[in-house]
Structure formats: C-alpha cells, structure tokens
Amino acid sequence: MPYEAPPDLAGLSLAEVAEQVALRKLPPIASWDPPEAGDSKMRIAANGEWYHDDGKISRPAMVRAFASLLRREDDGRYWLVTPHYKQSIEVEDAVFIAVDLKAEDGALTFRLNTDELVIAGPDNPLRAEGDADSPAIYITVRNGCEARLDRSTWLQLADIALANDALTVESQGAQFTLEPA
C-alpha cells in the first residue's frame, strides 16, 4: 500500500490533528525486553539524516519504519527494538527534527521530519537547552526520544512567545520556557 503523507499542518484543525495522532498505530516497543543485543551500525546525524555503514538511508519509508522501533533507555543509549532483538544506534543530537508548527485552540502541534504529528503538553513537554547565542528547543516524542526544532520552527515558536510579551509558551495547559537553563 503506498504511503500517504498527512495533509498540510496549516489546513488541519486541532481535532483533526488529535484524530491523526490517535489513529497512528505503533508497535509496543516499551514493553518488549529482547534477550539479544547487537550494533545496528546506524547513525542519526544532527540534521536528521539517517546512515547505515556511513551510507545515507535515502528512502523516507525506511526511515519512518526504523523510527517507529526506536527507544532511549534510562542510561541514555538508543536502541532499535523488536520482540527478539535490539540493536544500538548512534544519535548525534535528537532522533527527530520538528519541521513545522501550528498554534490553535491552546495547543502547539509540531510536524516531524517523519511526517508524524506531536501535540506539546504534559505528555510531550518542550525543553530549552544551549545558551542565549545558540538555543535549542526539543519536544518529547515517545519512548524517551525527542525532536529538535529546526531553525524556522524555532522562530515560529519564538514569535508566538514574543506576541505574548513572554519567553514562555503554553500548550494543553502546560507552560514551557524558551530560555535555556
């Protein structure tokens, strides 16, 4: 079955975004405890590109498939997980890149480089890192994995904060600072 990208984020209402998020079926990797482990020889670069043995993975469907099997464990290591095997994967910065943003009805919705939609809130908080000269904003996605906002998305978020004369934003009742700690 061919992949159908979700509609443009700007054209979706918050209810439509919530429906798309609810319909996404992901494997229950958080509950899997595979007995064997190895090295995938894969790397996710800071710009969101995926590599295997230093060769770029150029098929978006492959990236989406692998991304659905990723988790970050308490020790900070990343793994591709199946019920019977897990393989380590190097992540230079964040697993995902947030490439678009929409603010509507008290919620901030982000589109990721994998076409997934994530609504910021208590379950998907935003956090600020870096410093005043090089800030970085991340949103929690799932299974310990995060997305880093790309520059244009970060600027959209900053515009929302500045329109309210604040360095904070709100989404689904949660407030997040844009100032690095």
C-alpha positions, 0 to 999 in steps of 0.5 A: 500500500503506498504511503500517504503523507498527512495533509498540510499542518496549516489546513488541519484543525486541532481535532483533526490533528488529535484524530491523526495522532490517535489513529497512528498505530505503533508497535509496543516497543516499551514493553518488549525486553529482547534477550539479544543485543547487537550494533545496528551500525546506524547513525542519526546525524544532527540534521536528521539524516539517517546512515547505515555503514556511513551510507545515507538511508535515502528512502523516507519509508525506511526511515519512518519504519526504523523510527517507529522501533526506536527507544532511549533507555534510562542510561541514555543509549538508543536502541532499535527494538523488536520482540527478539532483538535490539540493536544500538544506534548512534544519535548525534543530537535528537532522533527527530527534527520538528519541521513545522508548527501550528498554534490553535485552540491552546495547543502547539502541534509540531510536524516531524521530519517523519511526517508524524504529528506531536501535540506539546503538553504534559505528555510531550513537554518542550525543553530549552537547552544551549545558551542565549547565542545558540538555543535549542528547543526539543519536544518529547516524542515517545519512548524517551526520544525527542525532536529538535526544532529546526531553525524556522520552527524555532522562530515560529515558536519564538514569535508566538512567545514574543506576541505574548510579551513572554519567553514562555509558551503554553500548550494543553495547559502546560507552560514551557520556557524558551530560555535555556537553563 
